[in-house]
Amino acid sequence: MAAKSKAKADDEKEPDATDGEAPAAKPKKKLPLKLIIIAAAGLLVVGGGGFAGYKFFFSHAEEKHEQAAVKPATFFDLPDVLVNLSNSGTDRTQYLKVKVTLELPDKELVTQIQPLMPRVVDAFQTYLRELRPTDLDGSAGLYRLKEELTRRVNVAVAPNKITAVLFKEIVVQ
């Protein structure tokens, strides 16, 4: 076995100059260096693009969720409003009773709106008295009523602004 190992060791040695020829110089390989540089540049481009895409798509979604979660809505109940509706040629008088809640963007607005409540109630009374019972028919009628009341409240409490008018109860008799 020792003879086999020695023979392998002799085979692995470079040829000596015993043949009369000079040993050939090994050519230096520059291809792997170029390949490494190209692979590193490609990895940098792909990694940078992936990171930029991740930050673009996912950071905007996280910011939107954070903004929505930061400010919960505040609700403010108004006193009940009872008005007689506009008479549309009939002898029978009809009444409208509305319970409304205002949706405010933040709690500080409650203290600012509180002194302006007489204006808000007046705006409700004058608008609701001009309504006819047919104006309140269906969901489209209630939607128009909600939008108009929101607009009128925002005018009454300007420069403050409410988010929405929410109905708790609507009764037409």
C-alpha positions in Angstrom: 0.0 0.0 0.0 2.8 2.3 0.7 4.1 1.7 -2.8 0.7 2.8 -4.2 0.7 6.0 -2.2 4.2 6.8 -3.3 3.2 6.2 -6.9 0.3 8.6 -6.6 2.5 11.2 -5.0 4.9 10.9 -7.9 2.1 11.3 -10.5 0.8 14.4 -8.8 4.2 16.1 -8.9 4.9 18.5 -11.7 7.1 17.1 -14.4 10.7 17.9 -13.8 13.1 19.3 -16.4 14.5 15.8 -16.8 12.8 15.5 -20.2 14.8 18.4 -21.5 11.8 20.7 -21.7 11.1 23.7 -19.6 8.0 23.6 -17.5 5.1 25.4 -19.2 3.8 28.5 -17.4 0.1 28.1 -16.4 -2.2 30.7 -17.9 -3.9 32.9 -15.3 -7.7 32.6 -15.4 -9.4 36.0 -15.4 -12.8 34.5 -16.3 -13.8 33.7 -12.7 -12.9 37.2 -11.5 -15.2 38.7 -14.3 -17.9 36.2 -13.5 -17.8 37.1 -9.8 -18.0 40.8 -10.5 -21.0 40.3 -12.9 -22.7 38.0 -10.4 -22.2 40.6 -7.6 -23.6 43.4 -9.7 -26.6 41.3 -10.7 -27.3 40.4 -7.2 -27.0 44.0 -6.1 -29.5 45.1 -8.8 -32.0 42.3 -8.0 -31.7 42.7 -4.3 -32.0 46.5 -4.5 -35.0 46.2 -6.7 -36.7 43.7 -4.4 -36.0 45.8 -1.4 -37.3 49.0 -3.1 -40.5 47.1 -4.2 -41.1 45.8 -0.7 -40.7 49.2 0.8 -42.9 50.8 -1.8 -45.8 48.4 -1.6 -45.8 47.4 2.1 -44.7 50.6 3.8 -47.6 52.5 2.3 -50.1 49.9 3.4 -48.7 50.0 7.0 -48.9 53.8 7.1 -52.5 53.8 6.0 -53.3 51.2 8.8 -51.4 53.3 11.4 -53.2 56.5 10.4 -56.6 54.8 10.6 -55.9 53.3 13.9 -54.6 56.4 15.5 -57.8 58.5 15.6 -60.9 56.7 16.6 -64.2 58.6 15.9 -66.0 60.4 18.6 -69.8 60.5 18.8 -72.0 63.3 20.1 -75.7 62.9 20.7 -78.1 65.8 19.8 -81.4 66.3 21.5 -84.4 64.8 19.8 -86.0 66.9 17.1 -89.8 66.8 16.6 -91.3 68.9 13.8 -94.5 69.0 11.7 -93.9 68.3 8.1 -94.9 70.6 5.2 -98.6 70.1 4.4 -98.9 68.8 0.9 -102.5 69.7 0.2 -104.0 67.4 2.8 -105.8 68.3 6.0 -103.9 65.8 8.0 -100.8 67.1 9.8 -97.8 64.7 9.9 -94.9 64.8 12.3 -91.3 63.8 12.0 -89.2 62.7 15.1 -85.5 62.4 14.6 -82.8 61.2 17.0 -79.4 62.2 15.6 -75.7 61.5 16.5 -72.9 63.5 15.1 -69.6 61.7 14.2 -66.6 63.9 15.0 -63.0 63.3 13.9 -61.5 63.9 17.4 -62.6 64.5 21.1 -61.4 68.1 21.2 -64.1 69.1 18.8 -66.9 68.3 21.3 -65.9 71.2 23.5 -65.7 73.5 20.5 -69.1 72.5 19.1 -71.0 72.4 22.4 -71.6 76.2 22.5 -72.8 76.2 18.8 -75.6 73.6 19.5 -78.4 76.2 19.2 -77.3 77.0 15.6 -77.3 73.3 14.8 -80.7 72.7 16.2 -82.1 75.8 14.4 -80.6 74.5 11.1 -82.3 71.1 11.7 -85.7 72.7 12.6 -85.8 75.0 9.6 -84.8 72.4 7.1 -87.0 69.6 8.5 -90.1 71.7 8.6 -90.0 72.2 4.8 -89.8 68.5 4.1 -92.8 66.6 2.7 -93.5 63.0 3.7 -92.7 61.9 0.1 -89.1 63.4 0.5 -88.4 60.7 3.2 -89.5 57.7 1.1 -87.0 55.0 0.6 -83.3 54.8 1.3 -82.5 57.4 -1.3 -84.7 59.9 0.6 -82.9 59.1 3.9 -79.5 59.4 2.2 -80.4 62.8 0.8 -81.6 63.9 4.2 -78.4 62.7 5.9 -76.2 64.5 3.3 -78.1 67.7 3.6 -78.1 67.7 7.4 -74.3 67.0 7.4 -73.8 70.0 5.1 -75.9 72.2 7.3 -74.2 71.2 10.5 -70.8 71.9 8.9 -72.0 75.4 7.9 -73.3 76.0 11.4 -70.1 74.8 13.2 -67.6 76.3 10.7 -64.5 76.4 10.7 -64.9 73.1 12.5 -66.1 70.1 10.6 -68.0 66.9 11.4 -67.6 63.6 9.6 -71.2 62.5 9.4 -74.7 62.7 10.7 -76.0 59.3 12.0 -79.6 58.5 12.5 -80.6 56.7 15.7 -84.3 56.9 15.1 -86.6 58.3 12.4 -90.4 58.3 12.9 -93.0 59.8 10.6 -96.6 59.9 12.0 
